[in-house]
Amino acid sequence: MKKKTIGERVLTGVTVIVILVIWFMTTKLGLVDPKIVPSPQSVWDALIDIMQNGYKNYTLFQHLGASMNRLISAFFSAMIIAIPLGLASGYNSKLRAIFEPIIEFYRPLPPLAYYTLLVLWMGIENESKIALLFLACFAPIYISCVSAVIKVKEDYINSAYTVGASKMQVFLHVIFPACLPDIFTGLRTALGVAYTTLVSAEMVAANSGIGWMVLDASRYMRSDIIFLGIIIMGITGILLDKSIQFIENNCSLEGKRIKI
């Protein structure tokens, strides 16, 4: 992935500053009700208060840790299963014919539509939430892997066979490296879908987590805590996405070194 230039980084920084200035001026001039849009200062005060005293028997890090534990457990479980299964399905049309109807059936369904079933089967604890997030992650990763294998040019595969490569060597040295960009795209997409699903799941049945904290604060018109939770979710989402991009860039650099 191409890195941002200095000019692009400056534009990104300016955009963030402009948004903060508009937010500050809007609340400073009293253009909106503070119960609807809190001031940056009140959000900061809410952060300090929750850091010191927690929120509803849990510290801020416990709320964030609960959400991240659910998200990361489901994401890595889906990644470990969906990547090899997706690559194998892309490589083998019969295997794809077995799994494709299942994936295509549940993929368009709103996660909360079948979450009620998961709660009935597994309860309201982490098991049902992790299962929901697993399903949310699985489909984007699987589909991206299948699509990546199908897009690999047959000329590359036939050339490898011509020089005596085995099926396993073709898969490891031709197909898999060619699929990496699409795999990482699928991982990033899955992470975004899982994060939005996580917040929804915590809003339905939970007693901890950032999503639950936002929902609970809305019941008491605590817009400062709502804004704080949204900001935390946005920042952690960006950091998680950047971590995947970092791994992708390192894999690309390693691939270039091997070719050299």
C-alpha positions in Angstrom: 0.0 0.0 0.0 1.3 3.4 -1.0 2.3 5.6 2.0 0.9 9.1 2.4 3.0 11.9 1.3 3.8 14.8 3.6 1.2 17.0 1.8 -1.5 14.3 2.3 -0.5 14.0 6.0 -0.8 17.8 6.4 -4.3 17.7 4.8 -5.4 14.9 7.2 -4.1 16.9 10.2 -5.9 20.1 8.9 -9.1 18.2 8.5 -9.0 17.0 12.1 -8.2 20.5 13.4 -11.0 22.1 11.4 -13.5 19.6 12.8 -12.3 20.2 16.4 -12.5 24.0 15.8 -16.0 23.8 14.5 -17.0 21.6 17.4 -15.4 24.0 19.9 -16.9 27.2 18.4 -20.4 25.7 18.0 -20.6 24.8 21.7 -18.7 27.9 22.8 -21.2 30.2 21.1 -24.2 28.2 22.4 -25.5 27.4 18.9 -26.7 24.0 20.1 -28.1 22.6 23.3 -25.2 21.1 25.3 -27.4 18.1 26.1 -27.3 17.3 22.4 -23.8 18.3 21.5 -21.5 18.6 24.5 -18.4 20.8 24.5 -14.9 19.4 24.1 -14.2 20.4 27.7 -17.2 18.4 29.1 -16.1 15.4 27.1 -12.6 15.7 28.5 -14.0 16.1 32.0 -16.1 12.9 31.5 -12.9 11.1 30.4 -11.0 12.2 33.6 -14.0 11.2 35.8 -14.4 7.8 34.2 -10.6 7.2 34.4 -10.7 8.0 38.1 -14.0 6.6 39.2 -15.0 4.2 36.4 -18.5 3.8 35.0 -21.1 1.5 36.5 -18.7 -0.6 38.5 -16.1 -0.9 35.7 -13.1 1.2 34.8 -12.8 2.6 31.3 -10.0 0.1 30.6 -12.2 -2.7 31.7 -15.0 -1.6 29.4 -12.5 -1.2 26.5 -10.8 -4.5 27.4 -14.2 -6.4 27.4 -15.0 -5.1 23.9 -11.5 -5.8 22.6 -11.5 -9.3 24.1 -14.7 -10.2 22.3 -13.6 -8.6 19.0 -10.1 -10.0 18.8 -11.1 -13.5 19.9 -13.7 -13.7 17.2 -11.5 -12.0 14.5 -8.6 -14.3 14.9 -10.8 -17.4 15.1 -12.5 -16.4 11.9 -9.2 -15.6 10.2 -7.6 -18.9 11.1 -10.6 -20.8 9.6 -11.8 -18.6 6.8 -8.4 -17.9 5.1 -7.5 -21.6 4.5 -11.1 -22.6 3.7 -11.5 -19.6 1.3 -8.3 -20.3 -0.5 -9.1 -24.0 -0.8 -12.6 -23.2 -2.0 -11.2 -20.8 -4.6 -8.7 -23.6 -5.7 -11.3 -26.4 -5.7 -14.7 -25.7 -7.4 -16.4 -28.7 -5.7 -15.4 -27.4 -2.2 -16.7 -24.0 -3.2 -20.0 -25.5 -4.3 -20.4 -27.0 -0.8 -19.7 -23.8 1.3 -20.9 -21.0 -1.0 -24.7 -21.5 -0.5 -24.2 -21.3 3.3 -22.1 -18.2 3.1 -24.4 -16.5 0.6 -27.4 -17.3 2.7 -26.4 -15.8 6.0 -24.1 -13.0 4.7 -26.8 -10.5 3.8 -28.7 -11.2 7.0 -28.5 -8.4 9.6 -26.4 -9.8 12.5 -28.9 -8.8 15.1 -31.6 -10.8 13.2 -29.9 -14.1 14.3 -28.2 -12.8 17.4 -31.4 -13.5 19.3 -31.0 -17.2 18.4 -27.4 -17.1 19.6 -28.5 -15.6 22.9 -31.1 -18.3 23.3 -28.5 -21.0 22.5 -25.5 -19.6 24.4 -26.8 -17.1 26.8 -26.0 -13.4 27.1 -22.3 -13.9 28.2 -19.3 -13.6 25.9 -19.9 -16.9 24.0 -22.9 -15.5 22.1 -21.2 -12.3 21.3 -18.0 -14.0 20.1 -20.1 -16.4 17.9 -21.9 -13.4 16.4 -18.7 -11.6 15.7 -17.1 -14.8 14.3 -20.0 -15.0 11.8 -19.7 -11.3 10.9 -15.9 -11.7 10.2 -16.1 -15.0 8.5 -18.0 -14.1 5.4 -15.9 -11.1 4.2 -12.7 -13.0 4.7 -13.9 -16.2 3.0 -15.3 -14.3 0.0 -12.1 -12.2 -0.5 -10.0 -15.3 -0.4 -12.2 -17.2 -2.9 -12.2 -14.1 -5.2 -8.4 -13.7 -4.9 -7.7 -17.3 -6.0 -10.1 -17.1 -8.9 -8.4 -13.9 -10.1 -4.9 -15.5 -10.3 -3.9 -15.8 -13.9 -3.7 -19.4 -15.2 -0.6 -18.5 -17.1 1.3 -18.1 -13.8 0.1 -21.5 -12.6 0.8 -23.3 -15.9 4.3 -21.7 -16.0 5.0 -23.1 -12.5 3.8 -26.6 -13.5 5.9 -26.4 -16.6 9.1 -26.0 -14.6 8.2 -29.0 -12.5 6.5 -27.5 -9.4 4.1 -29.6 -7.4 0.6 -28.6 -6.5 1.7 -27.6 -3.0 4.6 -25.5 -4.4 2.2 -23.8 -6.9 -0.1 -23.0 -4.0 2.6 -21.7 -1.6 4.8 -19.8 -4.1 2.3 -18.6 -6.8 -1.3 -18.6 -5.6 -0.9 -17.5 -2.0 1.5 -14.6 -2.6 -0.8 -13.3 -5.4 -3.8 -13.5 -3.1 -2.2 -11.5 -0.2 -3.5 -8.0 -1.2 -7.1 -9.3 -1.4 -6.7 -11.3 1.8 -5.7 -8.2 3.7 -8.5 -6.2 2.1 -10.9 -8.9 3.4 -9.4 -8.7 6.8 -9.8 -5.0 7.0 -13.4 -5.2 5.8 -14.1 -8.0 8.3 -12.7 -6.0 11.2 -14.9 -3.0 10.3 -18.0 -5.1 10.1 -17.1 -6.9 13.3 -16.6 -3.7 15.2 -20.0 -2.3 14.2 -21.6 -5.6 15.0 -19.8 -5.7 18.4 -21.3 -2.3 19.4 -24.8 -3.5 18.4 -24.4 -6.8 20.3 -23.3 -4.9 23.5 -26.3 -2.6 23.1 -28.6 -5.6 23.1 -27.3 -7.9 25.8 -24.3 -6.9 27.9 -23.3 -5.2 31.2 -19.9 -4.0 30.1 -18.1 -2.8 27.0 -17.8 0.5 25.2 -21.0 -0.1 23.2 -23.0 -0.8 26.4 -21.5 2.3 28.1 -22.7 4.5 25.2 -26.2 3.0 25.3 -26.5 3.2 29.1 -25.3 6.9 29.0 -28.0 7.7 26.5 -30.7 6.6 29.0 -29.6 9.4 31.3 -28.9 12.0 28.5 -25.2 11.9 29.2 -24.1 13.2 25.8 -20.6 13.8 27.1 -20.2 10.1 27.8 -21.8 9.2 24.5 -19.4 11.4 22.6 -16.5 10.0 24.6 -17.5 6.4 23.8 -17.9 7.2 20.1 -14.4 8.9 20.0 -12.8 5.9 21.8 -14.5 3.5 19.4 -13.3 5.6 16.4 -9.7 5.8 17.6 -9.5 2.1 18.5 -11.0 1.2 15.1 -8.4 3.3 13.3 -5.6 1.7 15.4 -6.8 -1.8 14.6 -7.1 -1.0 10.9 -3.6 0.5 10.9 -2.2 -2.6 12.6 -3.5 -4.7 9.7 -2.0 -2.2 7.2 1.3 -2.4 9.0 1.4 -6.2 8.7 0.4 -5.9 5.1 3.2 -3.5 4.3 5.7 -5.7 6.0 4.5 -8.7 4.1 4.8 -6.7 0.8 8.3 -5.7 1.7 9.3 -9.2 2.6 7.9 -10.5 -0.7 10.0 -7.9 -2.6 13.1 -9.0 -0.8 12.4 -12.6 -1.7 11.9 -11.8 -5.4 15.2 -9.8 -5.4 
